[in-house]
Amino acid sequence: MDMRTPLSRANHLGSAREGANHWWWQRLTALALVPLLLWLVGSLVCLIGADYLAMRTWVARPAVTVALVTLLIALFYHAQLGLQVVLEDYVHAEGLKLASLVAVRFACLLLGLLGVISVLRIAFGG
């Protein structure tokens, strides 16, 4: 027989604030991605036909480097948050859900780091 109150049994099982925090980060990253992606598409359209050296020179500009790194971080964090929601909602086997969540987080981290390192190598002439 459990002598604890319902509130005591529910403690430490999660809170509404955790979901709200996740929701806010997803919305903030989406908001950041809109101007960044518009800038990227516009820039790439202007660079159509540019050779490799012109692209390297463009990426090496400090403002472009910062914008590309910011874009990659926001993009992969947003993707990880969105995929986490999908997996939590639609994968019901706990073991598969946990493995999928770990794989998604690892893949987004790995791909994000790969992208950031690539941009930095291009920017610094590596």
C-alpha positions in Angstrom: 0.0 0.0 0.0 1.4 3.4 -1.0 0.9 6.0 1.7 2.0 9.0 -0.5 -0.3 11.6 -1.7 -1.0 11.9 -5.5 1.2 15.0 -5.7 4.0 13.2 -4.0 3.7 10.3 -6.5 3.7 12.8 -9.4 6.8 14.7 -8.3 9.9 14.4 -10.5 7.9 12.9 -13.4 8.4 15.9 -15.6 6.9 19.4 -15.6 5.0 21.5 -18.0 7.9 23.9 -18.1 10.1 21.4 -19.9 7.7 21.1 -22.8 7.3 24.8 -23.0 11.0 25.3 -23.1 11.3 22.8 -25.9 8.4 24.6 -27.8 10.0 28.0 -27.4 13.4 26.8 -28.7 11.8 25.2 -31.7 10.0 28.5 -32.5 13.1 30.7 -31.9 15.2 28.5 -34.1 12.5 28.6 -36.8 12.3 32.4 -36.5 16.1 32.6 -36.9 16.2 30.3 -39.8 13.8 32.4 -41.9 16.1 35.4 -42.5 19.2 33.2 -42.6 17.8 30.9 -45.3 16.5 33.8 -47.3 19.9 35.4 -47.1 21.6 32.1 -48.2 19.3 31.5 -51.1 19.7 35.2 -52.3 23.4 35.0 -51.9 23.7 31.8 -53.8 21.5 33.1 -56.6 23.9 36.1 -56.9 26.8 33.7 -57.0 25.5 31.5 -59.8 28.3 30.8 -62.2 31.0 31.8 -59.7 34.1 29.7 -59.7 35.6 27.9 -56.7 38.0 30.7 -55.8 35.1 33.2 -55.8 33.1 30.9 -53.5 36.0 30.5 -51.1 36.5 34.3 -51.0 32.8 34.8 -50.3 32.8 32.2 -47.5 36.0 33.8 -46.0 34.3 37.1 -45.5 33.8 37.5 -41.7 30.0 38.3 -41.9 29.4 35.4 -44.2 31.3 33.0 -42.0 29.4 34.0 -38.9 26.1 33.8 -40.8 26.8 30.4 -42.2 27.9 29.0 -38.8 24.8 30.5 -37.1 22.7 29.0 -39.9 24.2 25.5 -39.4 23.8 25.6 -35.6 20.2 26.8 -35.8 19.4 24.4 -38.6 20.7 21.2 -36.9 19.3 22.2 -33.5 15.9 22.9 -35.0 16.0 19.5 -36.8 16.9 17.7 -33.6 14.1 19.3 -31.7 11.6 18.5 -34.5 12.7 14.9 -34.9 12.6 14.5 -31.1 8.9 15.5 -31.1 8.0 13.2 -33.9 9.8 10.2 -32.3 8.3 10.9 -28.9 4.8 11.1 -30.4 4.9 8.2 -32.8 7.4 5.6 -31.6 5.8 3.6 -28.8 8.4 0.9 -28.1 10.5 2.4 -25.3 13.7 0.8 -26.3 13.4 1.8 -30.0 12.3 5.3 -28.9 15.4 5.8 -26.7 17.7 4.4 -29.4 16.1 6.6 -32.0 16.4 9.7 -29.8 20.1 9.0 -29.1 20.8 8.4 -32.8 19.0 11.6 -33.9 20.8 13.7 -31.3 24.2 12.2 -32.2 23.5 12.5 -36.0 22.5 16.2 -35.7 25.5 17.0 -33.5 27.9 15.2 -35.8 26.5 16.8 -39.0 26.4 20.2 -37.4 30.0 19.9 -36.2 31.0 18.7 -39.6 29.3 21.7 -41.3 30.8 24.2 -38.9 34.3 22.8 -39.2 34.0 22.8 -43.0 32.9 26.4 -43.1 35.7 27.4 -40.7 38.3 25.5 -42.7 37.2 27.3 -45.9 37.1 30.6 -44.1 40.6 30.3 -42.6 42.1 28.8 -45.8 42.6 25.3 -44.5 
